Amino acid sequence: MTIYQSQPSNVVLSSATYKAYSETAGIKAHYRDTSGTNSSTETVQADTMKFDLTYGFSEQILSGSVRFKLGDSTFIDRDGLIYRDINPSNGSGIQSGLIRLGTGEIELSSWTPGQANSLTLESLITTTDLPPINKISFRTPVIPIRPQSLTVVVTSLEHGQLTLTADENGVIETSQAHGQVNWDNGFVTIYFYTKTKITEANRAEIEANDWYDPLLEYQDGADTFINVPVWIDGSSVRYNAIAYTYIPLDSEILGLSATRLPLDGRVPIFRVGDIGIVSSSKTQELPSHVAGQIYNLNHQRISWCELEDSQGTKVPFDMYVVDYDYGKVTLNGDFSLNTLVAPIVAKYRYQDMGLIRDVQISGQLTFTKPLTHNYDAADTIVGSALVIGDMQSRYTRKFVQQTWNNAWADEATGSGISANYNDALYPIAVTNKGAIQERWALIFTDAQSFRCVGEYSGQIGTGSVNTDFTPINPVTGLPYFTVKKEGWGAGWANGNVLRFNTVAANFPVWVIRTVKQSEPTVMSDQFQIMLRGDIDRVV
């Protein structure tokens, strides 16, 4: 080894004066002549206490393995949280902070004051073989799940414990967790990441990660983002949920066979191609109750309206007129409160009806045409429509027989007779408002007189072949039917019968109202069934 030493090339002799004080300000000296005099003590209160258990080691801490002592208190970790002063009888303790299993950092926010600040590590297990994950998927063992009842708890390696809840639509959305829950089949999927904007300052740091791939970058507006993974401990995932259990009802109690019903008894009411109705119900108090006055409602093109007083008593329909097109209510000129109690309230409803184009599992419906009203979520409902089609009353099954045997059959019995009614030229007249669903028998008591008997209505009157027979429906004030006198032929005798059926302008509908098991909250309950009809406007 050769050692080279420096050689001086030149030596210069010089002199310099060094001053220890400023000539202008002089020298200031501070001193004390007695030990302890002017001494002070300052107490600093810390909000948090942080320390690293794995300083200098790149290892992951196993959840539930940390135990240390600070002063007289013993601390342990549970799923990313730190607890102290554990009660051995029930395992409860005081939550005191969090632990980041990936970095080994502990952050204490609560401890017993006035104790020694010496920390003693009593237990710690680390590993290098447990790969972190940023996505979990699982299925609950019992379905369906009650909406908004699922809670998922996971331990992240850098952010401590994460407690996640899903909204009524099954969406889990936080800054670090993004997922979806299917309430019907209990399937849960959660992705853990943080949406991060890529800038010139952090691009190099992001690209240095092992998980980075240029394909993960995406545009959102004018900025470039990337989803930075939030790593979690897969063994720490826990969840809590409430599931429904349905008790099958006896078909005799239910009134129909439940074999083809879904498990939860709910039947889909919206299908592509069906008719859907969007409806909003409003209540508006009239400013006065002046006879002959016109009151404008807040909405036009309404479909239904009625007036009530402050006690809920309905105002008779013949005391006011409603303009449905322009949303106006006009009180009659002789309107008077009488027993009604002011103020008068208008209850009305406006609707849109359309063809359903799309039905989503989330409950979203799409119509083939736009809505023509503005709707508020608080008082708007969407319902399906039972399409009835055109309805028209009519009569059927006309025949004659020799004698009446009290059998309501739709075919003649016994031997034939020569007498008949000519309904080809003089058909039995029925109206939509007067006809009912009934079987009728005109039973002759002599050659010209007869009595009219209905299967369910009983005897409603008597008639003669010499006059038109028009028995009145007491509900509507119109005839059940009209039998013209010109249609009667000759040859009628005592005991002969003219039989026919009338079909009303109605539609058979089964209405089943289901009330969940509970204690009654009101003494009475009621509901309304309303028919929606279309008319042809005459211009």
VOVODREN-599415 format. One record per residue (C-alpha): x, y, z; residue number from 0. Coordinates in steps of 0.5 Angstrom, whole numbers. Last residue first. Example, Ala and Ser with C-alpha at 12.3 -4.5 7.8 and 13.67 -1.06 7.14 Angstrom:
VOVODREN-599415
      x      y      z    i
     27     -2     14    1
     25     -9     16    0
//
This chain:
VOVODREN-599415
      x      y      z    i
   -228     36    -60  538
   -231     30    -57  537
   -226     27    -53  536
   -226     19    -53  535
   -225     16    -46  534
   -220     12    -42  533
   -222      9    -35  532
   -218      9    -28  531
   -222      5    -23  530
   -221      6    -16  529
   -220      1    -10  528
   -220      5     -3  527
   -217      2      3  526
   -219      2     11  525
   -217      0     18  524
   -220      1     24  523
   -218      1     32  522
   -211      3     30  521
   -204      1     32  520
   -205     -7     32  519
   -200    -11     35  518
   -196    -14     29  517
   -195    -20     24  516
   -195    -17     17  515
   -201    -15     14  514
   -203    -18      7  513
   -209    -15      3  512
   -211    -20     -3  511
   -216    -17     -8  510
   -218    -22    -13  509
   -221    -18    -20  508
   -227    -20    -24  507
   -228    -15    -29  506
   -235    -11    -30  505
   -240     -9    -35  504
   -245    -14    -33  503
   -247    -20    -36  502
   -255    -21    -36  501
   -257    -28    -37  500
   -264    -31    -40  499
   -270    -35    -39  498
   -277    -35    -41  497
   -281    -40    -37  496
   -288    -43    -38  495
   -292    -44    -32  494
   -299    -42    -34  493
   -299    -41    -42  492
   -296    -37    -47  491
   -298    -39    -54  490
   -297    -32    -58  489
   -291    -29    -59  488
   -288    -23    -55  487
   -283    -19    -58  486
   -287    -13    -59  485
   -288    -12    -52  484
   -280    -10    -51  483
   -276    -13    -45  482
   -272     -8    -42  481
   -266     -9    -37  480
   -264     -8    -30  479
   -267     -1    -31  478
   -264      5    -29  477
   -264      8    -22  476
   -257      6    -20  475
   -258      3    -14  474
   -265      1    -14  473
   -264     -3    -21  472
   -271     -2    -24  471
   -275     -7    -28  470
   -277     -5    -35  469
   -282     -9    -38  468
   -285     -6    -44  467
   -293     -7    -44  466
   -298    -12    -47  465
   -294    -18    -45  464
   -295    -17    -38  463
   -290    -16    -32  462
   -289    -17    -25  461
   -283    -15    -20  460
   -276    -16    -17  459
   -277    -24    -15  458
   -270    -26    -12  457
   -264    -22    -13  456
   -259    -28    -13  455
   -262    -33    -18  454
   -267    -27    -21  453
   -274    -28    -21  452
   -279    -24    -26  451
   -287    -25    -25  450
   -291    -26    -31  449
   -298    -24    -34  448
   -301    -25    -41  447
   -303    -33    -42  446
   -303    -34    -34  445
   -298    -34    -29  444
   -292    -34    -33  443
   -285    -35    -30  442
   -280    -29    -33  441
   -273    -32    -31  440
   -267    -28    -30  439
   -259    -30    -29  438
   -255    -25    -26  437
   -249    -20    -27  436
   -252    -14    -26  435
   -255     -9    -32  434
   -256     -2    -30  433
   -250      3    -31  432
   -248     -1    -37  431
   -254     -2    -41  430
   -259     -7    -43  429
   -264     -8    -48  428
   -267    -15    -50  427
   -267    -16    -57  426
   -273    -14    -61  425
   -272    -16    -68  424
   -268    -22    -67  423
   -270    -23    -60  422
   -277    -26    -62  421
   -280    -29    -55  420
   -282    -36    -56  419
   -289    -40    -55  418
   -289    -47    -59  417
   -286    -51    -53  416
   -281    -56    -52  415
   -280    -62    -48  414
   -277    -62    -41  413
   -270    -58    -40  412
   -267    -52    -43  411
   -260    -50    -42  410
   -256    -45    -38  409
   -259    -48    -32  408
   -262    -45    -26  407
   -266    -50    -23  406
   -273    -48    -20  405
   -277    -53    -24  404
   -280    -48    -28  403
   -285    -51    -34  402
   -285    -51    -41  401
   -278    -48    -43  400
   -276    -42    -47  399
   -269    -40    -48  398
   -264    -34    -48  397
   -257    -36    -46  396
   -254    -29    -47  395
   -255    -21    -45  394
   -250    -16    -45  393
   -246    -11    -41  392
   -240     -8    -45  391
   -233     -7    -42  390
   -227     -5    -46  389
   -220     -7    -44  388
   -219     -9    -37  387
   -211     -8    -36  386
   -209     -9    -29  385
   -204     -3    -28  384
   -197     -3    -25  383
   -196      2    -19  382
   -191      7    -18  381
   -192     12    -12  380
   -190     19    -11  379
   -191     23     -4  378
   -184     24     -1  377
   -180     23     -8  376
   -183     29    -11  375
   -186     29    -18  374
   -186     34    -24  373
   -191     32    -29  372
   -191     30    -36  371
   -187     24    -36  370
   -182     22    -42  369
   -184     16    -46  368
   -182      9    -47  367
   -182      8    -39  366
   -176      6    -35  365
   -176      3    -28  364
   -171      3    -23  363
   -172     -2    -18  362
   -165     -5    -17  361
   -166    -11    -20  360
   -168     -7    -27  359
   -174     -6    -31  358
   -174     -4    -38  357
   -179     -1    -43  356
   -185      0    -39  355
   -191      3    -43  354
   -194      9    -40  353
   -199     12    -35  352
   -198     19    -32  351
   -201     21    -26  350
   -204     27    -22  349
   -208     26    -15  348
   -212     31    -11  347
   -215     32     -4  346
   -218     39     -3  345
   -218     41      4  344
   -224     46      7  343
   -223     50     13  342
   -228     49     16  341
   -232     44     20  340
   -238     41     16  339
   -245     41     19  338
   -248     46     15  337
   -242     49     11  336
   -246     52      5  335
   -246     52     -2  334
   -252     55     -6  333
   -248     57    -12  332
   -244     51    -12  331
   -236     51    -11  330
   -232     51    -16  329
   -225     47    -16  328
   -220     48    -21  327
   -214     44    -24  326
   -214     46    -31  325
   -216     39    -34  324
   -219     36    -28  323
   -224     42    -28  322
   -228     40    -21  321
   -235     42    -19  320
   -238     43    -12  319
   -244     41     -8  318
   -246     35    -12  317
   -240     31     -9  316
   -242     32     -2  315
   -236     34      2  314
   -233     28      5  313
   -232     29     13  312
   -224     29     15  311
   -225     33     21  310
   -222     39     17  309
   -227     39     12  308
   -226     34      6  307
   -226     36     -2  306
   -225     31     -7  305
   -220     30    -13  304
   -218     25    -19  303
   -214     25    -25  302
   -211     32    -25  301
   -209     36    -31  300
   -206     42    -27  299
   -203     43    -21  298
   -203     48    -15  297
   -210     48    -15  296
   -214     54    -17  295
   -221     56    -13  294
   -227     58    -16  293
   -232     62    -12  292
   -239     60    -13  291
   -241     60     -5  290
   -235     62     -1  289
   -231     57      2  288
   -224     60      4  287
   -217     59      3  286
   -217     52      1  285
   -212     48      4  284
   -208     43     -1  283
   -207     36      0  282
   -203     32     -6  281
   -202     25     -8  280
   -197     23    -14  279
   -198     17    -19  278
   -193     14    -24  277
   -197      8    -27  276
   -194      3    -31  275
   -197     -2    -36  274
   -193     -8    -38  273
   -188     -9    -44  272
   -183    -11    -39  271
   -185    -13    -33  270
   -187    -10    -26  269
   -191    -14    -21  268
   -186    -19    -19  267
   -189    -23    -13  266
   -187    -23     -6  265
   -189    -30     -2  264
   -182    -30      1  263
   -180    -37     -2  262
   -183    -35     -9  261
   -190    -37    -10  260
   -192    -43    -14  259
   -193    -48     -9  258
   -197    -43     -5  257
   -204    -46     -7  256
   -210    -41     -6  255
   -214    -38      0  254
   -209    -37      5  253
   -212    -41     11  252
   -213    -47      6  251
   -206    -46      3  250
   -203    -47     10  249
   -198    -41     11  248
   -191    -42     10  247
   -187    -39     15  246
   -181    -34     12  245
   -175    -33     16  244
   -171    -26     14  243
   -164    -25     15  242
   -160    -20     20  241
   -153    -19     18  240
   -146    -19     22  239
   -140    -19     18  238
   -132    -21     20  237
   -126    -20     16  236
   -120    -21     20  235
   -117    -27     16  234
   -116    -23     10  233
   -112    -18     13  232
   -113    -11      8  231
   -109     -8      3  230
   -112     -1      1  229
   -110     -1     -7  228
   -109      6    -10  227
   -114      7    -15  226
   -111     11    -21  225
   -113     18    -23  224
   -112     22    -29  223
   -115     29    -29  222
   -119     33    -35  221
   -126     30    -33  220
   -124     23    -30  219
   -119     19    -34  218
   -116     12    -32  217
   -110      9    -30  216
   -110      2    -29  215
   -107      0    -36  214
   -100      4    -34  213
    -99     -2    -29  212
    -97     -1    -21  211
    -98     -7    -16  210
    -90     -7    -15  209
    -90      0    -13  208
    -85      5    -16  207
    -90      8    -21  206
    -94     11    -15  205
    -88     15    -12  204
    -86     17    -19  203
    -93     20    -20  202
    -93     23    -14  201
    -91     30    -15  200
    -92     30    -23  199
   -100     29    -21  198
   -104     23    -21  197
   -110     24    -17  196
   -112     18    -12  195
   -118     14    -12  194
   -117     10     -5  193
   -118      2     -6  192
   -121     -4     -3  191
   -126     -7     -7  190
   -132    -11     -3  189
   -137    -16     -6  188
   -143    -19     -2  187
   -148    -25     -4  186
   -154    -25      0  185
   -158    -28     -5  184
   -164    -23     -4  183
   -160    -17     -1  182
   -155    -17     -6  181
   -149    -13     -3  180
   -145     -8     -7  179
   -138     -6     -6  178
   -133      0     -5  177
   -128      1      1  176
   -123      6      2  175
   -126     13      1  174
   -133     10      3  173
   -139      7     -1  172
   -142      0      0  171
   -149      0     -4  170
   -154     -5     -2  169
   -160     -1     -5  168
   -162      1      3  167
   -155      3      5  166
   -149     -2      6  165
   -145     -1     12  164
   -137     -2     13  163
   -133     -1     19  162
   -125     -1     18  161
   -120     -2     23  160
   -113      0     22  159
   -111      5     16  158
   -105      2     14  157
   -105     -6     14  156
   -113     -6     14  155
   -117    -10     19  154
   -124    -11     17  153
   -131    -11     20  152
   -137    -12     15  151
   -144     -9     17  150
   -151    -12     14  149
   -158    -10     16  148
   -159     -4     11  147
   -164     -9      8  146
   -166    -15     11  145
   -162    -21      8  144
   -166    -26      4  143
   -162    -31      6  142
   -158    -35     11  141
   -151    -37     10  140
   -149    -31      8  139
   -144    -31      1  138
   -137    -28      1  137
   -133    -24     -4  136
   -127    -20     -1  135
   -122    -15     -5  134
   -116    -12     -3  133
   -111    -17     -1  132
   -105    -18      3  131
   -100    -24      3  130
    -99    -28      9  129
    -92    -31      9  128
    -87    -25     12  127
    -90    -26     19  126
    -90    -23     25  125
    -92    -25     32  124
    -91    -20     38  123
    -92    -21     46  122
    -90    -18     52  121
    -87    -11     50  120
    -85     -7     56  119
    -86      1     55  118
    -84      6     60  117
    -88     12     61  116
    -89     11     68  115
    -96     13     71  114
    -99     20     72  113
   -105     19     66  112
   -108     12     64  111
   -108     12     57  110
   -112     14     51  109
   -111     16     44  108
   -105     11     43  107
   -103     10     36  106
    -99      4     34  105
    -95      3     28  104
    -93     -4     26  103
    -93     -2     18  102
    -97     -7     16  101
   -101     -9     22  100
   -103     -2     23   99
   -105     -1     30   98
   -111      3     33   97
   -112      7     40   96
   -115      6     47   95
   -121      2     47   94
   -123      1     54   93
   -124     -7     56   92
   -129    -12     56   91
   -126    -20     56   90
   -132    -22     61   89
   -129    -24     67   88
   -122    -23     65   87
   -123    -15     65   86
   -118    -12     60   85
   -115     -6     62   84
   -113     -4     55   83
   -116     -4     48   82
   -112     -3     41   81
   -116     -4     35   80
   -114     -7     28   79
   -118    -13     29   78
   -116    -14     37   77
   -110    -11     40   76
   -108    -12     47   75
   -105     -7     52   74
   -104     -8     59   73
   -104     -2     64   72
    -99     -1     70   71
    -94      4     66   70
    -95      2     59   69
    -95     -6     58   68
    -95     -9     51   67
    -99    -15     48   66
   -100    -16     40   65
   -102    -23     37   64
   -109    -21     36   63
   -108    -20     28   62
   -101    -22     26   61
    -96    -17     25   60
    -93    -16     18   59
    -86    -16     17   58
    -81    -11     14   57
    -76    -10     20   56
    -72     -4     22   55
    -78     -1     27   54
    -83     -7     28   53
    -86     -5     34   52
    -87      3     32   51
    -89      8     37   50
    -94     14     37   49
    -98     17     43   48
   -103     22     42   47
   -106     28     45   46
   -100     30     49   45
   -100     34     55   44
    -94     38     56   43
    -92     40     63   42
    -87     45     64   41
    -82     46     70   40
    -78     52     72   39
    -71     54     75   38
    -70     62     77   37
    -66     60     83   36
    -64     52     83   35
    -56     54     84   34
    -55     61     87   33
    -50     66     83   32
    -54     66     77   31
    -51     68     70   30
    -53     72     64   29
    -48     76     60   28
    -48     82     55   27
    -42     84     51   26
    -42     91     48   25
    -47     93     42   24
    -42     98     38   23
    -35     95     39   22
    -38     88     38   21
    -35     83     42   20
    -30     77     42   19
    -26     80     37   18
    -20     77     33   17
    -14     81     30   16
    -10     78     24   15
     -3     77     23   14
      1     74     17   13
      6     70     14   12
      6     66      8   11
      8     59      6   10
      8     56     -1    9
      8     49     -4    8
      7     45      2    7
      7     37      1    6
      1     33      2    5
      3     26      4    4
      2     20     -1    3
      1     13      2    2
      3      7     -2    1
      0      0      0    0
//
